[in-house]
């Protein structure tokens, strides 16, 4: 049985379940609008807004606000930095699962 090296902790920005859900959706989409993210992650409007702001502050996503007619539209996409961080987080989880499986 191998031992798991805990030298590196998981990325705390991504580790939070709501933010992990958001990045999981964005990892397979070029971009997603606010309504789609809310539906797919099952987060409330307020919680999704807060979590998107945290991910944007970390540099993991980029937010674009536009108007479609007179209606505002918020779209999110994962940045290069976000993709690298998400890939590293997935590798962390895979190592953890391999060590415990």
DSSP file (Angstrom, degrees, kcal/mol; ACC not computed):
  #  RESIDUE AA STRUCTURE BP1 BP2  ACC     N-H-->O    O-->H-N    N-H-->O    O-->H-N    TCO  KAPPA ALPHA  PHI   PSI    X-CA   Y-CA   Z-CA
    1    1 A X              0   0    0      0, 0.0     2,-0.2     0, 0.0    98,-0.1   0.000 360.0 360.0 360.0 129.8    0.0    0.0    0.0
    2    2 A X        -     0   0    0     96,-0.2     2,-0.4    97,-0.1     0, 0.0  -0.485 360.0-127.1 -85.3 157.7    1.4    3.4   -1.0
    3    3 A X        -     0   0    0     -2,-0.2     2,-0.5    97,-0.0    97,-0.1  -0.822  20.4-122.0-103.7 146.8    1.3    6.4    1.2
    4    4 A X        -     0   0    0     -2,-0.4     2,-0.7    95,-0.1    92,-0.1  -0.731  18.8-132.8 -89.5 130.1   -0.1    9.7    0.0
    5    5 A X        -     0   0    0     -2,-0.5     3,-0.4     1,-0.1    94,-0.0  -0.733  17.6-172.0 -83.2 116.6    2.3   12.7    0.2
    6    6 A X        +     0   0    0     -2,-0.7    -1,-0.1     1,-0.2    -2,-0.0   0.083  50.0 118.2 -94.7  23.4    0.4   15.6    1.7
    7    7 A X  S    S+     0   0    0      1,-0.1     2,-0.6     2,-0.0    -1,-0.2   0.869  74.1  47.5 -58.5 -37.2    3.3   18.0    0.9
    8    8 A X  S    S-     0   0    0     -3,-0.4    -1,-0.1    84,-0.0     2,-0.1  -0.924  79.7-147.9-110.7 123.6    0.9   20.0   -1.3
    9    9 A X        -     0   0    0     -2,-0.6     3,-0.1     1,-0.1    83,-0.0  -0.468  34.5 -92.2 -78.9 157.8   -2.5   21.0    0.0
   10   10 A X        -     0   0    0     -2,-0.1     2,-0.5     1,-0.1    -1,-0.1  -0.354  51.1 -88.6 -67.2 154.1   -5.4   21.3   -2.4
   11   11 A X     >  -     0   0    0     74,-0.2     4,-2.6     1,-0.2     3,-0.2  -0.515  37.0-151.8 -62.9 114.6   -6.0   24.8   -3.9
   12   12 A X  H  > S+     0   0    0     -2,-0.5     4,-0.8     1,-0.2    -1,-0.2   0.766  91.9  59.2 -66.2 -26.7   -8.4   26.3   -1.3
   13   13 A X  H  4 S+     0   0    0      1,-0.2     3,-0.3     2,-0.2    -1,-0.2   0.941 116.5  32.7 -66.0 -45.2  -10.0   28.6   -3.9
   14   14 A X  H  4 S+     0   0    0     -3,-0.2    -2,-0.2     1,-0.2     6,-0.2   0.822 106.3  71.9 -78.9 -32.6  -11.0   25.5   -6.0
   15   15 A X  H  < S+     0   0    0     -4,-2.6     2,-0.2     4,-0.1    -1,-0.2   0.740  71.6  98.7 -61.4 -26.2  -11.6   23.2   -3.0
   16   16 A X  S  X S-     0   0    0     -4,-0.8     4,-2.4    -3,-0.3     3,-0.5  -0.483  81.6-128.9 -64.1 126.9  -14.8   25.0   -1.9
   17   17 A X  H  > S+     0   0    0      1,-0.2     4,-2.2    -2,-0.2     5,-0.2   0.826 103.1  50.5 -52.8 -42.0  -17.7   22.9   -3.3
   18   18 A X  H  > S+     0   0    0      1,-0.2     4,-2.0     2,-0.2    -1,-0.2   0.919 113.7  44.9 -64.5 -42.0  -19.5   25.7   -5.0
   19   19 A X  H  > S+     0   0    0     -3,-0.5     4,-2.6     1,-0.2     5,-0.2   0.860 110.4  54.8 -71.0 -34.0  -16.4   27.0   -6.8
   20   20 A X  H  X S+     0   0    0     -4,-2.4     4,-2.2    -6,-0.2    -1,-0.2   0.905 107.8  50.4 -62.8 -41.0  -15.5   23.4   -7.8
   21   21 A X  H  X S+     0   0    0     -4,-2.2     4,-2.1    -5,-0.2    -2,-0.2   0.934 110.9  48.6 -61.0 -46.4  -18.9   23.0   -9.4
   22   22 A X  H  X S+     0   0    0     -4,-2.0     4,-2.5     1,-0.2    -2,-0.2   0.940 113.5  45.4 -60.6 -48.6  -18.5   26.2  -11.3
   23   23 A X  H  X S+     0   0    0     -4,-2.6     4,-1.8     1,-0.2    -1,-0.2   0.842 108.9  57.2 -66.9 -32.2  -15.0   25.3  -12.6
   24   24 A X  H  X S+     0   0    0     -4,-2.2     4,-0.5    -5,-0.2    -1,-0.2   0.922 110.1  44.4 -62.9 -43.1  -16.2   21.8  -13.5
   25   25 A X  H >< S+     0   0    0     -4,-2.1     3,-1.2     1,-0.2     4,-0.3   0.943 115.6  47.0 -64.5 -47.5  -18.9   23.3  -15.7
   26   26 A X  H >< S+     0   0    0     -4,-2.5     3,-0.7     1,-0.2    52,-0.3   0.729  99.0  69.9 -69.7 -20.9  -16.5   25.8  -17.3
   27   27 A X  H 3< S+     0   0    0     -4,-1.8    -1,-0.2     1,-0.2    -2,-0.2   0.738 107.9  36.6 -68.7 -20.5  -13.8   23.2  -17.8
   28   28 A X  T << S+     0   0    0     -3,-1.2     2,-0.4    -4,-0.5    -1,-0.2   0.316 113.9  63.8-113.1   6.5  -15.9   21.6  -20.6
   29   29 A X  S <  S-     0   0    0     -3,-0.7    49,-0.4    -4,-0.3     3,-0.1  -0.966  72.7-136.0-130.3 146.8  -17.4   24.8  -22.0
   30   30 A X  S    S-     0   0    0     -2,-0.4    48,-0.3     1,-0.3     2,-0.3   0.914  89.9 -25.5 -64.0 -41.4  -15.8   27.7  -23.8
   31   31 A X        -     0   0    0     46,-0.2     2,-0.3    -3,-0.1    -1,-0.3  -0.964  60.7-152.2-161.2 168.1  -18.0   30.0  -21.7
   32   32 A X  E     -A   76   0A   0     44,-2.3    44,-2.8    -2,-0.3     2,-0.1  -0.991  17.5-124.8-149.8 141.2  -21.3   29.9  -19.9
   33   33 A X  E  >  -A   75   0A   0     -2,-0.3     4,-2.5    42,-0.2    42,-0.2  -0.421  34.0-103.6 -84.9 166.3  -23.8   32.5  -19.0
   34   34 A X  H  > S+     0   0    0     40,-2.4     4,-2.5     1,-0.2     5,-0.2   0.871 118.9  50.9 -55.9 -45.0  -25.0   33.2  -15.4
   35   35 A X  H  > S+     0   0    0      2,-0.2     4,-2.2     1,-0.2    -1,-0.2   0.910 110.9  48.4 -63.6 -43.0  -28.4   31.5  -15.9
   36   36 A X  H  > S+     0   0    0      1,-0.2     4,-2.9     2,-0.2     5,-0.2   0.932 112.6  48.3 -62.6 -46.0  -26.8   28.3  -17.3
   37   37 A X  H  X S+     0   0    0     -4,-2.5     4,-2.5     1,-0.2     6,-0.3   0.897 110.4  51.9 -61.5 -40.3  -24.3   28.2  -14.4
   38   38 A X  H  X>S+     0   0    0     -4,-2.5     4,-1.3    -5,-0.2     5,-0.6   0.916 113.6  44.1 -63.0 -42.7  -27.0   28.7  -11.9
   39   39 A X  H  <5S+     0   0    0     -4,-2.2    -2,-0.2    -5,-0.2    -1,-0.2   0.930 116.8  44.7 -67.5 -45.8  -29.0   25.9  -13.3
   40   40 A X  H  <5S+     0   0    0     -4,-2.9    -2,-0.2     1,-0.2    -1,-0.2   0.845 121.2  37.4 -71.1 -34.0  -26.1   23.5  -13.7
   41   41 A X  H  <5S-     0   0    0     -4,-2.5    -1,-0.2    -5,-0.2    -2,-0.2   0.629  96.7-135.7 -92.2 -14.6  -24.5   24.1  -10.3
   42   42 A X  T  <5 +     0   0    0     -4,-1.3     2,-0.3    -5,-0.3    -3,-0.2   0.802  54.3 145.8  61.0  31.0  -27.9   24.5   -8.4
   43   43 A X      < -     0   0    0     -5,-0.6    -1,-0.2    -6,-0.3    -2,-0.1  -0.655  53.0-108.0 -93.3 153.6  -26.5   27.5   -6.6
   44   44 A X     >  -     0   0    0     -2,-0.3     4,-2.9    -3,-0.1     5,-0.3  -0.357  32.8-107.0 -72.6 162.5  -28.7   30.5   -5.6
   45   45 A X  H  > S+     0   0    0      1,-0.2     4,-2.1     2,-0.2     5,-0.1   0.918 120.2  46.0 -55.9 -47.0  -28.3   33.7   -7.5
   46   46 A X  H  > S+     0   0    0      2,-0.2     4,-2.2     1,-0.2    -1,-0.2   0.916 114.0  46.7 -65.6 -44.6  -26.5   35.4   -4.6
   47   47 A X  H  > S+     0   0    0      2,-0.2     4,-2.6     1,-0.2     5,-0.2   0.919 112.5  50.2 -65.7 -43.0  -24.2   32.5   -3.9
   48   48 A X  H  X S+     0   0    0     -4,-2.9     4,-2.6     1,-0.2     5,-0.2   0.919 109.9  51.4 -60.9 -42.6  -23.2   32.1   -7.5
   49   49 A X  H  X S+     0   0    0     -4,-2.1     4,-1.9    -5,-0.3    -1,-0.2   0.921 111.8  46.3 -60.0 -45.6  -22.5   35.8   -7.8
   50   50 A X  H  X S+     0   0    0     -4,-2.2     4,-2.0     1,-0.2    -2,-0.2   0.923 114.1  47.8 -63.3 -45.2  -20.2   35.7   -4.7
   51   51 A X  H  X S+     0   0    0     -4,-2.6     4,-2.3     1,-0.2    -2,-0.2   0.870 109.6  52.6 -68.2 -36.8  -18.4   32.5   -5.9
   52   52 A X  H  X S+     0   0    0     -4,-2.6     4,-2.4    -5,-0.2    -1,-0.2   0.909 108.4  51.7 -63.2 -40.5  -17.9   34.0   -9.4
   53   53 A X  H  X S+     0   0    0     -4,-1.9     4,-2.6    -5,-0.2    -2,-0.2   0.911 109.4  49.5 -61.9 -42.0  -16.4   37.1   -7.8
   54   54 A X  H  X S+     0   0    0     -4,-2.0     4,-1.7     1,-0.2    -1,-0.2   0.910 111.9  47.9 -64.1 -41.7  -13.9   35.0   -5.8
   55   55 A X  H  <>S+     0   0    0     -4,-2.3     5,-2.3     2,-0.2     6,-0.9   0.874 112.3  49.5 -67.1 -36.1  -12.9   33.0   -8.8
   56   56 A X  H ><5S+     0   0    0     -4,-2.4     3,-1.2     4,-0.2    -2,-0.2   0.917 108.5  52.7 -67.8 -42.8  -12.4   36.2  -10.8
   57   57 A X  H 3<5S+     0   0    0     -4,-2.6    -2,-0.2     1,-0.3    -1,-0.2   0.855 108.0  52.1 -59.8 -35.2  -10.3   37.7   -8.0
   58   58 A X  T 3<5S-     0   0    0     -4,-1.7    -1,-0.3    -5,-0.2    -2,-0.2   0.599 116.0-117.9 -76.5 -10.8   -8.1   34.6   -8.1
   59   59 A X  T < 5S+     0   0    0     -3,-1.2    23,-0.5    -4,-0.4    22,-0.3   0.602  83.0 118.3  84.7  11.6   -7.6   35.0  -11.8
   60   60 A X  S   <S+     0   0    0     -5,-2.3    19,-2.1    -6,-0.2     2,-0.3   0.732  75.5  24.5 -86.3 -23.1   -9.3   31.7  -12.6
   61   61 A X  E     -B   78   0A   0     -6,-0.9     2,-0.4    17,-0.3    17,-0.2  -0.945  66.4-139.7-135.9 159.9  -12.2   33.0  -14.6
   62   62 A X  E     -B   77   0A   0     15,-2.8    15,-1.9    -2,-0.3     2,-0.4  -0.972  17.9-150.9-117.2 136.9  -13.0   36.1  -16.7
   63   63 A X  E     -B   76   0A   0     -2,-0.4     2,-0.4    13,-0.2    13,-0.2  -0.895   8.5-168.5-109.6 134.9  -16.4   37.7  -16.4
   64   64 A X  E     -B   75   0A   0     11,-2.9    11,-2.8    -2,-0.4     2,-0.5  -0.992   3.8-162.1-123.6 128.6  -17.9   39.6  -19.3
   65   65 A X  E     +B   74   0A   0     -2,-0.4     2,-0.2     9,-0.2     9,-0.2  -0.947  24.7 151.5-112.4 122.2  -21.1   41.8  -18.8
   66   66 A X  E     -B   73   0A   0      7,-2.9     7,-3.2    -2,-0.5     2,-0.4  -0.750  38.8-113.1-134.1-179.6  -23.0   42.7  -21.9
   67   67 A X  E     -B   72   0A   0      5,-0.3     2,-0.7    -2,-0.2     5,-0.2  -0.979   9.6-160.6-122.2 137.8  -26.6   43.5  -22.9
   68   68 A X  E >  S-B   71   0A   0      3,-3.1     3,-1.9    -2,-0.4     2,-0.5  -0.940  80.9 -44.1-111.9 103.5  -28.8   41.5  -25.1
   69   69 A X  T 3  S-     0   0    0     -2,-0.7    -2,-0.0     1,-0.3     0, 0.0  -0.649 124.2 -29.6  67.7-122.3  -31.4   44.1  -26.1
   70   70 A X  T 3  S+     0   0    0     -2,-0.5     2,-0.4    -3,-0.1    -1,-0.3   0.348 119.6  99.8-104.4   4.6  -32.1   45.8  -22.9
   71   71 A X  E <  S- B   0  68A   0     -3,-1.9    -3,-3.1     1,-0.0     2,-0.1  -0.775  73.0-124.8 -96.0 132.7  -31.4   42.7  -20.7
   72   72 A X  E     - B   0  67A   0     -2,-0.4     2,-0.4    -5,-0.2    -5,-0.3  -0.440  24.1-163.8 -71.5 147.5  -28.0   42.4  -18.9
   73   73 A X  E     - B   0  66A   0     -7,-3.2    -7,-2.9    -2,-0.1     2,-0.5  -0.984   5.8-162.2-136.9 124.5  -26.0   39.2  -19.6
   74   74 A X  E     - B   0  65A   0     -2,-0.4   -40,-2.4    -9,-0.2     2,-0.4  -0.921  12.1-175.4-107.1 126.0  -23.1   37.9  -17.5
   75   75 A X  E     -AB  33  64A   0    -11,-2.8   -11,-2.9    -2,-0.5     2,-0.4  -0.960   5.9-161.4-123.8 140.1  -20.9   35.4  -19.1
   76   76 A X  E     +AB  32  63A   0    -44,-2.8   -44,-2.3    -2,-0.4     2,-0.3  -0.917   8.8 178.3-119.7 145.9  -17.9   33.5  -17.5
   77   77 A X  E     - B   0  62A   0    -15,-1.9   -15,-2.8    -2,-0.4     2,-0.3  -0.990  33.2-108.7-141.6 149.9  -15.0   31.7  -19.1
   78   78 A X  E     - B   0  61A   0    -49,-0.4   -17,-0.3   -52,-0.3     2,-0.1  -0.593  33.2-138.1 -78.5 136.5  -12.1   29.9  -17.5
   79   79 A X     >  -     0   0    0    -19,-2.1     4,-2.5    -2,-0.3     5,-0.2  -0.346  27.3-103.4 -83.8 170.7   -8.7   31.7  -18.0
   80   80 A X  H  > S+     0   0    0      1,-0.2     4,-2.3     2,-0.2     5,-0.2   0.923 126.4  51.0 -58.9 -43.8   -5.5   29.9  -18.8
   81   81 A X  H  > S+     0   0    0    -22,-0.3     4,-2.3     1,-0.2    -1,-0.2   0.889 109.4  51.3 -60.7 -39.4   -4.4   30.3  -15.2
   82   82 A X  H  > S+     0   0    0    -23,-0.5     4,-2.6     2,-0.2    -2,-0.2   0.895 108.4  50.5 -65.3 -40.9   -7.8   28.8  -14.1
   83   83 A X  H  X S+     0   0    0     -4,-2.5     4,-2.4     2,-0.2    -2,-0.2   0.906 111.3  48.6 -64.4 -41.0   -7.3   25.8  -16.4
   84   84 A X  H  X S+     0   0    0     -4,-2.3     4,-2.2     2,-0.2    -2,-0.2   0.924 113.3  46.8 -63.9 -43.7   -3.8   25.2  -15.0
   85   85 A X  H  X S+     0   0    0     -4,-2.3     4,-2.2     2,-0.2    -2,-0.2   0.896 113.0  49.2 -65.3 -40.3   -5.1   25.4  -11.5
   86   86 A X  H  X S+     0   0    0     -4,-2.6     4,-2.4     2,-0.2    -1,-0.2   0.898 110.6  50.3 -66.6 -40.6   -8.0   23.1  -12.2
   87   87 A X  H  X S+     0   0    0     -4,-2.4     4,-2.1     2,-0.2    -2,-0.2   0.911 111.5  48.4 -62.7 -42.8   -5.7   20.6  -13.9
   88   88 A X  H  X S+     0   0    0     -4,-2.2     4,-2.1     2,-0.2    -2,-0.2   0.885 110.7  51.3 -64.7 -38.9   -3.4   20.7  -10.8
   89   89 A X  H  X S+     0   0    0     -4,-2.2     4,-2.3     2,-0.2    -2,-0.2   0.914 109.2  50.0 -65.3 -42.7   -6.4   20.2   -8.5
   90   90 A X  H  X S+     0   0    0     -4,-2.4     4,-2.5     1,-0.2    -2,-0.2   0.901 109.6  51.5 -61.8 -40.5   -7.6   17.2  -10.5
   91   91 A X  H  X S+     0   0    0     -4,-2.1     4,-2.4     2,-0.2    -1,-0.2   0.898 107.7  53.0 -63.3 -40.0   -4.1   15.7  -10.3
   92   92 A X  H  X S+     0   0    0     -4,-2.1     4,-2.2     1,-0.2    -2,-0.2   0.940 110.8  46.5 -58.6 -48.1   -4.1   16.2   -6.5
   93   93 A X  H  X S+     0   0    0     -4,-2.3     4,-2.7     1,-0.2    -2,-0.2   0.891 110.6  52.7 -63.7 -39.8   -7.5   14.4   -6.3
   94   94 A X  H  X S+     0   0    0     -4,-2.5     4,-2.6     2,-0.2    -1,-0.2   0.908 109.7  48.5 -62.9 -41.8   -6.2   11.5   -8.5
   95   95 A X  H  X S+     0   0    0     -4,-2.4     4,-2.1     2,-0.2    -1,-0.2   0.906 111.8  50.3 -63.5 -40.9   -3.1   11.1   -6.3
   96   96 A X  H  X S+     0   0    0     -4,-2.2     4,-1.2     2,-0.2    -2,-0.2   0.931 113.0  45.2 -62.4 -46.7   -5.3   11.0   -3.2
   97   97 A X  H  X S+     0   0    0     -4,-2.7     4,-1.2     1,-0.2     3,-0.2   0.894 111.8  52.1 -65.8 -40.3   -7.7    8.4   -4.7
   98   98 A X  H  < S+     0   0    0     -4,-2.6     3,-0.2     1,-0.2    -1,-0.2   0.887 109.9  49.6 -62.5 -38.4   -4.8    6.3   -6.0
   99   99 A X  H  < S+     0   0    0     -4,-2.1    -1,-0.2     1,-0.2    -2,-0.2   0.758 118.4  38.2 -73.5 -24.3   -3.2    6.3   -2.5
  100  100 A X  H  <        0   0    0     -4,-1.2    -1,-0.2    -3,-0.2    -2,-0.2   0.497 360.0 360.0-104.8  -4.4   -6.5    5.3   -0.8
  101  101 A X     <        0   0    0     -4,-1.2    -2,-0.1    -3,-0.2    -1,-0.1   0.442 360.0 360.0 -97.1 360.0   -7.8    2.9   -3.4
